[in-house]
Amino acid sequence: VIDILRVEQFDLDGTTDGFEIIKIPDAGRIQHIALDPDGNFLYVAGLGKIFTVDLRPGSSTYLGLLPTVALPIPDEVQATMMGQINDIELNASGTRLYVAVPHGSMFGPKGFVRGPGEVGQIHVINVDQEDRPEGGQAGGERKYFQVLTTVDAGVDPFDIATAGDAKSGDEYVAFVSRGDYRKGFYTMKVEEN
């Protein structure tokens, strides 16, 4: 955690010597982060997993991790892409997290430079705090901290953007698929919440 005003690392526990940091176990490497619109949660993309850091002061889990979402990535894709996540983006209300997962890369045996490439996916995760079951665990009737749906997203999807219309309540998602030569810009209207 960085103290932006003093431009230095923030110590999570000032009562001990040294600096404590937020530890994200089993993340592999951190690929992307997204902050919810209210500044209460930080979503962190690791290798094939989404981690959530609680940023609500006074919360019993403040600066700790909430349930981890393991993405449903096929074994053969996991073996070749190692859980790569190209982007994460929250919708305007902070209730859905969109995650771009490539199933192939530019180069390699199934690379899109030499052939058609592998179609990747966008996973939609329910992060709506109103859907959180008592006790805060993942799951429940409304699939809190679980993948709601998965959409085929072209070859090597990345760079997701979301937008909402406050008057109509409509929600839109746009993303780029860099392996789809001359046709890699996609838009979706979210039909169901």
GROMACS elastic network, one bead per residue, 0.5 to 0.9 nm:
[ bonds ]
;  ai    aj funct       b0    kb
    1     8     6  0.87310   500
    1     9     6  0.59473   500
    1    10     6  0.53424   500
    1    11     6  0.76214   500
    1    12     6  0.79104   500
    1    21     6  0.68542   500
    1    22     6  0.74112   500
    2     5     6  0.88699   500
    2     6     6  0.85910   500
    2     7     6  0.67350   500
    2     8     6  0.56687   500
    2    10     6  0.51559   500
    2    11     6  0.86941   500
    3     6     6  0.56471   500
    3     7     6  0.54830   500
    3     8     6  0.54022   500
    3     9     6  0.58476   500
    3    10     6  0.53039   500
    4     8     6  0.69970   500
    4     9     6  0.86466   500
    5     8     6  0.81689   500
    6     9     6  0.85927   500
    7    10     6  0.89963   500
    9    19     6  0.78746   500
    9    21     6  0.89201   500
   10    13     6  0.89010   500
   10    19     6  0.75067   500
   10    20     6  0.83056   500
   10    21     6  0.82272   500
   11    14     6  0.58358   500
   11    18     6  0.78014   500
   11    20     6  0.55639   500
   11    21     6  0.70542   500
   12    19     6  0.70187   500
   12    20     6  0.53312   500
   12    21     6  0.63209   500
   12    22     6  0.78051   500
   12    63     6  0.80258   500
   13    16     6  0.61244   500
   13    17     6  0.86126   500
   13    18     6  0.88733   500
   13    19     6  0.74079   500
   13    20     6  0.63085   500
   13    21     6  0.88798   500
   14    17     6  0.75060   500
   14    18     6  0.83977   500
   14    19     6  0.79150   500
   14    20     6  0.85709   500
   16    19     6  0.79778   500
   16    20     6  0.84968   500
   17    20     6  0.87346   500
   20    23     6  0.87804   500
   22    53     6  0.83765   500
   22    63     6  0.67825   500
   22    64     6  0.71210   500
   22    65     6  0.86065   500
   23    64     6  0.84276   500
   23    65     6  0.86667   500
   24    27     6  0.60410   500
   24    30     6  0.89863   500
   24    44     6  0.89698   500
   24    46     6  0.88511   500
   24    51     6  0.75898   500
   24    53     6  0.89647   500
   24    65     6  0.77156   500
   25    28     6  0.80884   500
   26    29     6  0.85279   500
   26    46     6  0.80291   500
   26    47     6  0.84069   500
   26    49     6  0.89614   500
   27    30     6  0.64701   500
   27    44     6  0.88746   500
   27    45     6  0.78122   500
   27    47     6  0.58603   500
   27    48     6  0.83344   500
   27    49     6  0.71471   500
   27    50     6  0.84928   500
   27    51     6  0.80781   500
   28    46     6  0.59847   500
   28    47     6  0.55531   500
   28    48     6  0.89655   500
   29    45     6  0.83179   500
   29    46     6  0.55352   500
   29    47     6  0.63929   500
   30    33     6  0.79197   500
   30    44     6  0.67930   500
   30    45     6  0.57977   500
   30    47     6  0.73941   500
   31    44     6  0.75324   500
   31    45     6  0.54140   500
   31    46     6  0.58638   500
   31    47     6  0.76501   500
   31    84     6  0.79650   500
   31    85     6  0.67482   500
   31    86     6  0.74969   500
   31    87     6  0.79022   500
   32    43     6  0.82512   500
   32    44     6  0.59521   500
   32    45     6  0.51099   500
   32    46     6  0.76564   500
   32    85     6  0.78030   500
   32    86     6  0.77183   500
   32    87     6  0.62274   500
   32    88     6  0.65896   500
   33    42     6  0.68632   500
   33    43     6  0.54652   500
   33    45     6  0.61620   500
   33    87     6  0.84323   500
   33    88     6  0.70304   500
   33    89     6  0.85023   500
   34    41     6  0.84838   500
   34    42     6  0.58198   500
   34    43     6  0.50960   500
   34    44     6  0.66850   500
   34    45     6  0.86713   500
   34    88     6  0.66931   500
   34    89     6  0.63376   500
   34    90     6  0.71038   500
   35    38     6  0.80889   500
   35    39     6  0.60135   500
   35    40     6  0.76859   500
   35    41     6  0.60330   500
   35    43     6  0.62461   500
   35    44     6  0.89136   500
   35    89     6  0.88280   500
   35    90     6  0.79798   500
   35    94     6  0.87771   500
   36    39     6  0.52898   500
   36    40     6  0.63548   500
   36    41     6  0.55752   500
   36    42     6  0.64426   500
   36    43     6  0.77565   500
   36    90     6  0.67678   500
   36    91     6  0.87324   500
   36    92     6  0.86260   500
   36    93     6  0.82275   500
   36    94     6  0.53739   500
   36    95     6  0.85959   500
   37    40     6  0.78306   500
   37    41     6  0.86922   500
   37    90     6  0.82886   500
   37    91     6  0.87987   500
   37    92     6  0.70121   500
   37    93     6  0.68319   500
   37    94     6  0.58926   500
   38    41     6  0.79188   500
   38    93     6  0.88728   500
   38    94     6  0.79424   500
   39    42     6  0.75099   500
   39    55     6  0.70029   500
   39    56     6  0.79764   500
   40    53     6  0.85992   500
   40    54     6  0.63602   500
   40    56     6  0.50856   500
   40    57     6  0.85635   500
   41    52     6  0.64948   500
   41    53     6  0.56710   500
   41    55     6  0.52673   500
   41    56     6  0.73343   500
   42    51     6  0.82366   500
   42    52     6  0.56179   500
   42    53     6  0.50532   500
   42    54     6  0.67271   500
   42    55     6  0.69931   500
   43    50     6  0.67076   500
   43    51     6  0.57865   500
   43    53     6  0.65006   500
   43    88     6  0.83196   500
   43    97     6  0.86411   500
   44    49     6  0.83848   500
   44    50     6  0.56551   500
   44    52     6  0.61308   500
   44    53     6  0.77836   500
   44    88     6  0.84481   500
   45    48     6  0.75778   500
   45    49     6  0.61050   500
   45    51     6  0.64211   500
   45    52     6  0.89375   500
   45    84     6  0.89520   500
   45    85     6  0.67488   500
   45    86     6  0.89561   500
   45    87     6  0.80554   500
   45    88     6  0.72768   500
   45    99     6  0.85672   500
   46    49     6  0.51974   500
   46    50     6  0.60456   500
   46    51     6  0.72295   500
   46    83     6  0.78497   500
   46    84     6  0.79550   500
   46    85     6  0.74813   500
   47    50     6  0.81531   500
   47    82     6  0.65945   500
   47    84     6  0.55772   500
   47    85     6  0.67925   500
   48    69     6  0.86472   500
   48    70     6  0.62125   500
   48    71     6  0.56258   500
   48    72     6  0.81928   500
   48    73     6  0.72002   500
   48    78     6  0.78353   500
   48    82     6  0.73512   500
   48    84     6  0.63018   500
   48    85     6  0.67680   500
   48   101     6  0.83821   500
   49    68     6  0.68143   500
   49    69     6  0.55477   500
   49    71     6  0.57216   500
   49    83     6  0.76041   500
   49    85     6  0.85812   500
   50    67     6  0.89630   500
   50    68     6  0.58227   500
   50    69     6  0.50609   500
   50    70     6  0.65910   500
   50    71     6  0.76522   500
   50    99     6  0.88495   500
   51    65     6  0.69358   500
   51    66     6  0.72104   500
   51    67     6  0.71710   500
   51    69     6  0.66619   500
   51    70     6  0.89264   500
   52    64     6  0.82582   500
   52    65     6  0.55594   500
   52    66     6  0.53950   500
   52    67     6  0.70476   500
   52    68     6  0.68439   500
   52    69     6  0.87663   500
   53    61     6  0.85759   500
   53    62     6  0.78821   500
   53    63     6  0.58547   500
   53    64     6  0.55612   500
   53    66     6  0.62745   500
   54    57     6  0.85057   500
   54    59     6  0.78639   500
   54    61     6  0.62175   500
   54    62     6  0.51913   500
   54    63     6  0.51351   500
   54    64     6  0.56871   500
   54    65     6  0.62525   500
   54    66     6  0.67495   500
   55    59     6  0.81614   500
   55    61     6  0.84421   500
   55    62     6  0.56394   500
   55    63     6  0.55148   500
   55    64     6  0.80844   500
   56    59     6  0.55718   500
   56    60     6  0.89207   500
   56    61     6  0.81575   500
   56    62     6  0.57274   500
   56    63     6  0.77721   500
   57    60     6  0.86714   500
   57    61     6  0.89447   500
   57    62     6  0.58888   500
   57    63     6  0.82954   500
   58    61     6  0.83222   500
   58    62     6  0.65741   500
   59    63     6  0.87467   500
   60    64     6  0.86593   500
   61    64     6  0.50541   500
   61    65     6  0.70714   500
   61    66     6  0.75628   500
   62    65     6  0.82957   500
   65    68     6  0.78627   500
   66   136     6  0.81096   500
   66   137     6  0.80578   500
   66   138     6  0.87642   500
   67   136     6  0.82257   500
   67   137     6  0.64307   500
   67   138     6  0.60480   500
   67   145     6  0.70834   500
   68   138     6  0.81948   500
   68   145     6  0.75772   500
   69   125     6  0.83567   500
   69   138     6  0.83614   500
   69   145     6  0.62471   500
   69   146     6  0.62912   500
   69   147     6  0.79233   500
   70    73     6  0.85077   500
   70   146     6  0.84052   500
   70   147     6  0.89057   500
   71    83     6  0.85205   500
   71   123     6  0.77754   500
   71   146     6  0.86106   500
   71   147     6  0.74150   500
   72   123     6  0.86520   500
   72   147     6  0.82199   500
   73    76     6  0.84422   500
   73    77     6  0.65537   500
   73    78     6  0.61652   500
   73    83     6  0.73624   500
   73   101     6  0.82962   500
   73   103     6  0.85787   500
   74    77     6  0.53414   500
   74    78     6  0.61218   500
   74    79     6  0.86862   500
   74   103     6  0.88657   500
   75    79     6  0.61016   500
   75    80     6  0.87553   500
   76    79     6  0.50966   500
   76    80     6  0.64364   500
   76    81     6  0.85069   500
   76   103     6  0.89888   500
   77    80     6  0.52372   500
   77    81     6  0.56253   500
   77    82     6  0.72936   500
   77    83     6  0.77112   500
   77   102     6  0.85128   500
   77   103     6  0.55833   500
   77   104     6  0.74101   500
   78    81     6  0.53446   500
   78    83     6  0.53136   500
   78    84     6  0.81892   500
   78   103     6  0.83078   500
   79    82     6  0.55092   500
   79    83     6  0.81035   500
   80    83     6  0.84747   500
   80   103     6  0.82250   500
   80   104     6  0.75989   500
   81    84     6  0.56323   500
   81   102     6  0.76329   500
   81   103     6  0.67200   500
   81   104     6  0.66350   500
   81   105     6  0.77544   500
   83   101     6  0.77619   500
   83   102     6  0.86679   500
   84   100     6  0.89464   500
   84   101     6  0.64064   500
   84   102     6  0.68333   500
   84   103     6  0.85515   500
   85    88     6  0.77528   500
   85    99     6  0.70468   500
   85   100     6  0.58728   500
   85   102     6  0.68789   500
   85   158     6  0.84036   500
   86    99     6  0.76807   500
   86   100     6  0.53845   500
   86   101     6  0.59419   500
   86   102     6  0.69252   500
   86   156     6  0.81879   500
   86   157     6  0.70207   500
   86   158     6  0.50760   500
   86   159     6  0.72667   500
   87    98     6  0.81003   500
   87    99     6  0.58968   500
   87   100     6  0.51991   500
   87   101     6  0.76722   500
   87   157     6  0.83507   500
   87   158     6  0.55383   500
   87   159     6  0.57807   500
   87   160     6  0.64736   500
   88    97     6  0.67684   500
   88    98     6  0.55062   500
   88   100     6  0.63838   500
   88   158     6  0.85897   500
   88   159     6  0.80172   500
   88   160     6  0.68602   500
   88   161     6  0.89725   500
   89    96     6  0.84471   500
   89    97     6  0.57173   500
   89    98     6  0.52188   500
   89    99     6  0.67579   500
   89   100     6  0.88555   500
   89   159     6  0.85615   500
   89   160     6  0.61391   500
   89   161     6  0.65561   500
   89   162     6  0.71808   500
   90    93     6  0.77901   500
   90    94     6  0.54979   500
   90    95     6  0.72100   500
   90    96     6  0.57366   500
   90    98     6  0.61586   500
   90    99     6  0.89603   500
   90   161     6  0.83706   500
   90   162     6  0.71290   500
   91    94     6  0.52837   500
   91    95     6  0.65265   500
   91    96     6  0.56317   500
   91    97     6  0.65721   500
   91    98     6  0.77600   500
   91   161     6  0.83493   500
   91   162     6  0.55096   500
   91   163     6  0.68252   500
   91   164     6  0.75958   500
   91   171     6  0.78059   500
   91   172     6  0.85115   500
   91   173     6  0.82446   500
   92    95     6  0.79357   500
   92    96     6  0.86697   500
   92   162     6  0.69451   500
   92   163     6  0.63280   500
   92   164     6  0.61613   500
   92   171     6  0.83011   500
   93    96     6  0.78623   500
   93   128     6  0.87881   500
   93   164     6  0.84573   500
   94    97     6  0.74200   500
   94   127     6  0.72592   500
   94   128     6  0.69481   500
   95   125     6  0.84650   500
   95   126     6  0.62099   500
   95   129     6  0.73520   500
   95   130     6  0.87543   500
   96   124     6  0.64548   500
   96   125     6  0.55844   500
   96   127     6  0.54728   500
   96   128     6  0.66621   500
   96   193     6  0.86573   500
   97   123     6  0.80599   500
   97   124     6  0.57019   500
   97   125     6  0.50423   500
   97   126     6  0.66205   500
   97   127     6  0.66213   500
   98   122     6  0.63967   500
   98   123     6  0.57881   500
   98   125     6  0.64914   500
   98   160     6  0.75673   500
   98   162     6  0.88488   500
   98   173     6  0.87173   500
   99   121     6  0.81545   500
   99   122     6  0.52784   500
   99   123     6  0.51078   500
   99   124     6  0.64823   500
   99   125     6  0.78883   500
   99   158     6  0.87674   500
   99   160     6  0.81034   500
  100   120     6  0.76004   500
  100   121     6  0.60521   500
  100   123     6  0.66941   500
  100   153     6  0.79874   500
  100   156     6  0.84008   500
  100   157     6  0.57711   500
  100   158     6  0.56839   500
  100   159     6  0.79076   500
  100   160     6  0.73862   500
  100   175     6  0.87363   500
  101   120     6  0.57657   500
  101   121     6  0.53391   500
  101   122     6  0.60531   500
  101   123     6  0.76394   500
  101   153     6  0.87055   500
  101   156     6  0.75239   500
  101   157     6  0.66850   500
  101   158     6  0.77654   500
  102   105     6  0.71245   500
  102   118     6  0.78264   500
  102   119     6  0.71915   500
  102   121     6  0.64334   500
  102   122     6  0.85975   500
  102   153     6  0.86263   500
  102   154     6  0.87240   500
  102   155     6  0.70780   500
  102   157     6  0.58754   500
  102   158     6  0.79457   500
  103   117     6  0.85147   500
  103   118     6  0.55352   500
  103   119     6  0.60750   500
  103   121     6  0.75162   500
  103   155     6  0.76753   500
  103   156     6  0.68397   500
  103   157     6  0.89753   500
  104   107     6  0.83294   500
  104   108     6  0.83717   500
  104   110     6  0.66287   500
  104   111     6  0.62425   500
  104   112     6  0.77407   500
  104   117     6  0.64033   500
  104   118     6  0.51052   500
  104   119     6  0.73703   500
  104   120     6  0.72106   500
  104   155     6  0.74160   500
  104   156     6  0.64776   500
  105   108     6  0.70392   500
  105   110     6  0.75033   500
  105   111     6  0.52051   500
  105   112     6  0.66905   500
  105   113     6  0.87669   500
  105   117     6  0.74213   500
  105   118     6  0.78397   500
  105   155     6  0.83123   500
  105   156     6  0.64897   500
  105   179     6  0.83274   500
  106   110     6  0.82330   500
  106   112     6  0.50605   500
  106   113     6  0.56384   500
  106   114     6  0.83724   500
  106   117     6  0.77372   500
  106   156     6  0.79838   500
  106   178     6  0.88992   500
  106   179     6  0.72386   500
  107   110     6  0.71761   500
  107   112     6  0.66508   500
  107   113     6  0.62318   500
  107   114     6  0.75197   500
  108   112     6  0.84898   500
  108   113     6  0.87837   500
  108   114     6  0.84951   500
  109   114     6  0.83004   500
  109   115     6  0.89182   500
  110   113     6  0.86614   500
  110   114     6  0.75396   500
  110   115     6  0.67616   500
  110   116     6  0.77598   500
  110   117     6  0.54949   500
  110   118     6  0.68224   500
  111   114     6  0.59356   500
  111   115     6  0.63332   500
  111   116     6  0.75264   500
  111   117     6  0.51167   500
  111   118     6  0.75126   500
  111   179     6  0.88574   500
  112   116     6  0.52165   500
  112   118     6  0.73264   500
  112   155     6  0.74793   500
  112   156     6  0.85486   500
  112   179     6  0.58153   500
  112   180     6  0.82975   500
  113   116     6  0.77402   500
  113   117     6  0.75999   500
  113   179     6  0.78370   500
  114   117     6  0.79033   500
  116   119     6  0.88445   500
  116   155     6  0.81064   500
  116   179     6  0.81298   500
  116   180     6  0.83621   500
  117   155     6  0.60518   500
  117   156     6  0.81383   500
  117   179     6  0.70467   500
  117   180     6  0.86579   500
  118   154     6  0.79179   500
  118   155     6  0.55664   500
  118   156     6  0.74386   500
  118   179     6  0.87553   500
  119   152     6  0.66658   500
  119   153     6  0.65416   500
  119   156     6  0.67490   500
  119   157     6  0.82622   500
  119   179     6  0.88530   500
  120   151     6  0.86163   500
  120   152     6  0.60294   500
  120   153     6  0.54151   500
  120   154     6  0.57111   500
  120   155     6  0.55311   500
  120   156     6  0.56329   500
  120   157     6  0.61053   500
  120   177     6  0.86674   500
  121   150     6  0.64987   500
  121   151     6  0.54647   500
  121   154     6  0.72888   500
  121   155     6  0.86132   500
  121   156     6  0.83798   500
  121   157     6  0.70401   500
  122   149     6  0.84823   500
  122   150     6  0.56888   500
  122   151     6  0.52272   500
  122   152     6  0.64843   500
  122   153     6  0.59968   500
  122   157     6  0.76756   500
  123   147     6  0.63650   500
  123   148     6  0.76044   500
  123   149     6  0.60614   500
  123   151     6  0.64989   500
  123   152     6  0.89445   500
  124   146     6  0.83924   500
  124   147     6  0.55495   500
  124   148     6  0.55745   500
  124   149     6  0.54368   500
  124   150     6  0.61984   500
  124   151     6  0.82173   500
  125   143     6  0.85297   500
  125   144     6  0.79753   500
  125   145     6  0.61969   500
  125   146     6  0.54365   500
  125   148     6  0.55491   500
  125   149     6  0.75227   500
  126   129     6  0.87704   500
  126   131     6  0.81162   500
  126   142     6  0.80625   500
  126   143     6  0.65534   500
  126   144     6  0.53397   500
  126   145     6  0.52878   500
  126   146     6  0.58697   500
  126   147     6  0.65058   500
  126   148     6  0.63199   500
  127   130     6  0.87599   500
  127   131     6  0.78600   500
  127   132     6  0.82271   500
  127   143     6  0.89376   500
  127   144     6  0.60649   500
  127   145     6  0.53801   500
  127   146     6  0.79651   500
  128   131     6  0.55072   500
  128   132     6  0.70277   500
  128   144     6  0.69083   500
  128   145     6  0.81325   500
  129   132     6  0.51478   500
  129   133     6  0.88636   500
  129   144     6  0.78723   500
  130   133     6  0.84850   500
  130   144     6  0.88966   500
  131   140     6  0.80329   500
  131   141     6  0.82068   500
  131   142     6  0.57779   500
  131   143     6  0.75256   500
  131   144     6  0.57017   500
  132   135     6  0.81387   500
  132   136     6  0.57617   500
  132   137     6  0.73598   500
  132   138     6  0.74149   500
  132   139     6  0.79791   500
  132   140     6  0.76145   500
  132   142     6  0.79909   500
  132   143     6  0.84084   500
  132   144     6  0.55473   500
  132   145     6  0.81663   500
  133   136     6  0.54708   500
  133   137     6  0.64741   500
  133   138     6  0.74456   500
  133   139     6  0.72921   500
  133   140     6  0.58889   500
  133   141     6  0.82265   500
  133   142     6  0.85067   500
  133   144     6  0.73604   500
  134   137     6  0.75496   500
  136   144     6  0.88741   500
  137   140     6  0.82517   500
  137   144     6  0.79974   500
  137   145     6  0.82816   500
  138   143     6  0.71478   500
  138   144     6  0.52968   500
  138   145     6  0.51398   500
  138   146     6  0.67978   500
  139   142     6  0.71016   500
  139   145     6  0.64913   500
  139   146     6  0.64127   500
  140   143     6  0.52996   500
  140   144     6  0.63649   500
  141   144     6  0.79572   500
  142   146     6  0.88933   500
  142   148     6  0.88856   500
  143   146     6  0.52242   500
  143   147     6  0.73670   500
  143   148     6  0.68989   500
  144   147     6  0.84420   500
  144   148     6  0.88650   500
  145   148     6  0.89275   500
  147   150     6  0.74401   500
  152   155     6  0.89844   500
  153   156     6  0.78135   500
  153   157     6  0.58859   500
  153   175     6  0.82505   500
  153   176     6  0.85162   500
  153   177     6  0.70196   500
  153   186     6  0.80373   500
  154   157     6  0.60556   500
  154   176     6  0.83430   500
  154   177     6  0.54943   500
  154   178     6  0.82834   500
  154   179     6  0.73607   500
  154   180     6  0.65119   500
  154   184     6  0.72455   500
  154   186     6  0.86120   500
  155   177     6  0.55472   500
  155   178     6  0.66264   500
  155   180     6  0.57101   500
  155   184     6  0.81669   500
  156   176     6  0.83476   500
  156   177     6  0.52911   500
  156   178     6  0.57648   500
  156   179     6  0.55366   500
  156   180     6  0.80261   500
  157   160     6  0.82725   500
  157   175     6  0.69469   500
  157   176     6  0.57180   500
  157   178     6  0.64725   500
  157   179     6  0.78478   500
  157   184     6  0.85027   500
  158   175     6  0.62953   500
  158   176     6  0.55281   500
  158   177     6  0.60661   500
  158   178     6  0.74258   500
  159   174     6  0.82905   500
  159   175     6  0.55311   500
  159   176     6  0.58508   500
  159   177     6  0.82885   500
  160   173     6  0.70443   500
  160   174     6  0.57569   500
  160   176     6  0.69607   500
  161   172     6  0.84132   500
  161   173     6  0.58162   500
  161   174     6  0.51838   500
  161   175     6  0.61867   500
  162   171     6  0.74169   500
  162   172     6  0.56696   500
  162   174     6  0.62659   500
  162   175     6  0.86964   500
  163   170     6  0.85459   500
  163   171     6  0.59081   500
  163   172     6  0.52217   500
  163   173     6  0.65148   500
  163   174     6  0.84274   500
  164   167     6  0.89924   500
  164   168     6  0.86061   500
  164   169     6  0.66707   500
  164   170     6  0.56809   500
  164   172     6  0.60835   500
  164   173     6  0.88115   500
  165   168     6  0.56409   500
  165   169     6  0.52995   500
  165   170     6  0.52172   500
  165   171     6  0.64013   500
  165   172     6  0.84972   500
  166   169     6  0.52173   500
  166   170     6  0.74312   500
  166   171     6  0.89507   500
  167   170     6  0.80828   500
  168   171     6  0.88608   500
  170   189     6  0.74090   500
  170   190     6  0.71469   500
  170   191     6  0.81312   500
  171   188     6  0.85585   500
  171   189     6  0.59711   500
  171   190     6  0.53936   500
  171   191     6  0.80377   500
  172   187     6  0.70701   500
  172   188     6  0.56450   500
  172   190     6  0.58208   500
  173   186     6  0.82681   500
  173   187     6  0.56071   500
  173   188     6  0.51213   500
  173   189     6  0.64354   500
  173   190     6  0.73795   500
  174   185     6  0.73686   500
  174   186     6  0.55894   500
  174   188     6  0.63598   500
  174   189     6  0.89064   500
  175   184     6  0.82335   500
  175   185     6  0.60605   500
  175   186     6  0.54505   500
  175   187     6  0.65420   500
  175   188     6  0.88142   500
  176   179     6  0.89833   500
  176   180     6  0.87557   500
  176   184     6  0.54077   500
  176   186     6  0.61878   500
  176   187     6  0.88737   500
  177   180     6  0.57673   500
  177   181     6  0.85606   500
  177   183     6  0.81498   500
  177   185     6  0.63284   500
  177   186     6  0.76734   500
  178   181     6  0.70565   500
  178   182     6  0.89733   500
  178   183     6  0.88521   500
  178   184     6  0.58571   500
  178   185     6  0.84130   500
  179   182     6  0.89852   500
  179   183     6  0.89724   500
  179   184     6  0.70120   500
  180   183     6  0.55346   500
  180   185     6  0.84780   500
  181   184     6  0.62752   500
  182   185     6  0.84673   500
  183   186     6  0.81363   500
  188   191     6  0.88783   500
  190   193     6  0.72930   500
